């Protein structure tokens, strides 16, 4: 298990990639921006970006409405 800070909260997650983290949070990857340790991760790099112990991750998702 890895210990991450996700959106300001301490979380324990299985080893994996950004894609795995998004799936675990039930987020639609079309409407999400991912930032790790202060840097935005391009969508094309999500599948190859491994999570590591101690990372700070911000998941910003957009909700449509009117």
Secondary structure, 3 states (H helix, E strand, C coil): CEEEEECCEEEEECCCEHHHHHHHCCCCHHHEEEEECCEEECHHHHHHCECCCCCEEEEEECCCCC
